[in-house]
C-alpha cells in the first residue's frame, strides 16, 4: 500500500480520508483550514479500501452517538510541539472541553495559547484527535478547521445527558 485518499459522506458533509500504508493520516472537511500539500493525499482509491471502510463505520457509529473511542489505527504527522498538543487532545474525555489557555498552561507556559491554537488548527485527524473539544475562554466557541457549525454539532453530540436535560427548562 501507499499514500492514498477517498471521500465519504457524513452528517458533517463530505469528508476526505487519507492514509499511508495501514494507518489513517487525515480527516478533512470541505473547506478545511490548513490543508496539507497535494502530495499528502496520494492517489484516489475507492471507499471500499479496508482502512477507509473501518474509519467510515467508526465515524458513523460516533456520529450516531454509539461510539466514544476510535479503534482505527492512525498517525498524525507534525512538528514536535504539534505532536505534544495533539497527544494532549487525545486525553480530553468524551463530553469534556478544555480551553486553549488551559492547554498552554498544562504544556508549561500560559503565553503559548496562540501556538496551541495554531497546533490545534493544524490537527490532521479531526474528530479522532478531538480538537473540537478545545474552546475559548469561558467556554466560547472559537475557530474550527471544519467550521463552527460542525464544532457545535460535535460538542452537542458529546454533551452529557444531564446538561441537555437542563436546557429543556
C-alpha positions as CSV (number, residue, x, y, z in Angstrom):
1,X,0.0,0.0,0.0
2,X,0.9,3.6,-0.4
3,X,-0.4,7.1,0.4
4,X,-4.0,7.3,-0.7
5,X,-7.3,9.1,-0.1
6,X,-11.0,8.7,-0.6
7,X,-14.1,10.7,0.3
8,X,-17.2,9.7,2.3
9,X,-20.4,11.5,3.0
10,X,-21.4,12.2,6.6
11,X,-23.8,14.4,8.6
12,X,-20.9,16.9,8.7
13,X,-20.7,17.0,4.9
14,X,-18.2,15.3,2.6
15,X,-15.0,14.2,4.4
16,X,-11.7,13.3,2.7
17,X,-9.9,10.5,4.4
18,X,-6.1,10.0,3.9
19,X,-3.9,7.0,4.7
20,X,-0.4,5.8,4.4
21,X,0.1,2.1,4.5
22,X,-2.1,0.7,7.3
23,X,-2.6,4.0,9.2
24,X,-5.2,6.7,8.8
25,X,-3.3,10.1,8.4
26,X,-6.1,12.6,7.9
27,X,-9.8,13.5,8.0
28,X,-10.5,16.8,6.3
29,X,-13.8,18.7,5.9
30,X,-14.9,20.5,2.7
31,X,-13.3,24.0,3.0
32,X,-10.9,22.7,5.7
33,X,-8.5,25.3,7.0
34,X,-4.7,24.5,6.7
35,X,-5.0,21.7,4.0
36,X,-1.7,19.8,3.5
37,X,0.1,19.9,0.2
38,X,-1.4,17.8,-2.6
39,X,1.3,15.0,-2.3
40,X,-0.1,14.3,1.2
41,X,-3.2,12.9,-0.4
42,X,-1.7,10.4,-2.8
43,X,-3.8,8.5,-5.3
44,X,-7.6,8.4,-5.1
45,X,-9.0,5.0,-4.2
46,X,-12.5,3.6,-3.7
47,X,-14.0,3.9,-0.2
48,X,-14.0,0.1,-0.1
49,X,-10.4,0.2,1.0
50,X,-10.4,-1.8,4.3
51,X,-8.9,1.0,6.4
52,X,-11.3,3.6,5.0
53,X,-14.2,1.2,5.5
54,X,-13.3,0.8,9.2
55,X,-12.9,4.5,9.5
56,X,-16.3,5.2,7.9
57,X,-18.0,2.6,10.1
58,X,-16.4,4.1,13.3
59,X,-17.2,7.6,12.3
60,X,-20.8,6.6,11.6
61,X,-21.1,5.0,15.0
62,X,-19.6,8.0,16.7
63,X,-21.9,10.4,14.8
64,X,-24.9,8.3,15.8
65,X,-23.9,8.5,19.5
66,X,-22.9,4.8,19.6
67,X,-19.1,5.2,19.9
68,X,-16.9,7.4,22.2
69,X,-13.4,6.0,21.3
70,X,-11.9,5.1,18.0
71,X,-10.0,1.9,17.3
72,X,-8.8,2.7,13.7
73,X,-5.0,2.9,13.6
74,X,-3.8,6.4,12.9
75,X,-0.7,8.6,12.9
76,X,-0.6,12.3,12.8
77,X,2.5,13.9,11.3
78,X,3.7,17.3,12.6
79,X,6.5,19.1,14.4
80,X,7.3,18.1,18.0
81,X,5.2,20.9,19.5
82,X,2.2,20.0,17.4
83,X,2.5,16.3,18.4
84,X,2.7,17.3,22.1
85,X,-0.5,19.3,21.7
86,X,-2.3,16.6,19.7
87,X,-1.3,14.0,22.3
88,X,-2.9,16.1,25.0
89,X,-6.0,16.5,22.8
90,X,-6.3,12.7,22.8
91,X,-6.6,12.8,26.6
92,X,-9.6,15.1,26.7
93,X,-12.5,12.8,27.7
94,X,-15.6,12.5,25.5
95,X,-18.1,15.1,26.6
96,X,-15.5,17.4,28.2
97,X,-13.8,20.6,26.9
98,X,-10.6,22.4,27.7
99,X,-9.6,26.0,26.8
100,X,-6.6,27.0,24.7
101,X,-5.2,28.8,27.8
102,X,-5.6,25.7,30.0
103,X,-3.8,23.6,27.4
104,X,-1.0,26.2,27.2
105,X,-0.6,26.2,31.0
106,X,-0.5,22.4,31.0
107,X,2.2,22.5,28.3
108,X,4.3,24.8,30.5
109,X,3.5,28.4,29.6
110,X,0.2,30.3,29.5
111,X,1.7,32.5,26.9
112,X,1.7,29.6,24.4
113,X,-2.1,30.0,23.9
114,X,-1.7,31.2,20.3
115,X,0.9,28.5,19.5
116,X,-1.5,25.9,21.0
117,X,-4.3,27.4,18.8
118,X,-2.1,27.1,15.7
119,X,-1.3,23.4,16.5
120,X,-5.0,22.6,17.2
121,X,-6.0,24.2,13.9
122,X,-3.4,22.0,12.0
123,X,-4.6,18.7,13.5
124,X,-4.8,16.5,10.5
125,X,-7.2,14.0,12.2
126,X,-10.3,16.0,13.0
127,X,-12.8,14.1,15.2
128,X,-10.4,11.2,16.0
129,X,-7.9,13.6,17.7
130,X,-10.7,15.7,19.2
131,X,-9.7,19.3,18.5
132,X,-13.4,20.2,18.6
133,X,-13.2,19.8,22.4
134,X,-10.9,22.9,22.7
135,X,-12.9,26.1,23.4
136,X,-12.1,29.7,24.1
137,X,-12.1,31.4,27.4
138,X,-15.4,31.0,29.3
139,X,-16.3,28.1,27.0
140,X,-16.9,30.3,24.0
141,X,-16.8,28.5,20.6
142,X,-13.8,29.6,18.6
143,X,-12.3,28.6,15.3
144,X,-12.6,25.1,14.0
145,X,-10.9,23.8,10.8
146,X,-14.3,22.2,9.8
147,X,-16.4,25.3,10.6
148,X,-18.1,26.4,13.8
149,X,-21.4,24.7,12.8
150,X,-19.6,21.3,12.7
151,X,-17.8,22.1,16.0
152,X,-21.2,23.0,17.6
153,X,-22.7,19.7,16.2
154,X,-19.8,17.6,17.7
155,X,-19.9,19.3,21.1
156,X,-23.7,18.9,21.3
157,X,-23.4,15.3,20.3
158,X,-21.0,14.7,23.1
159,X,-22.9,16.8,25.7
160,X,-23.7,14.9,28.8
161,X,-27.4,13.9,29.2
162,X,-27.8,16.0,32.4
163,X,-26.6,19.1,30.6
164,X,-29.0,18.5,27.7
165,X,-31.9,18.0,30.1
166,X,-31.2,21.2,31.9
167,X,-31.6,23.1,28.7
168,X,-35.2,21.9,28.3
169,X,-36.4,24.1,31.1
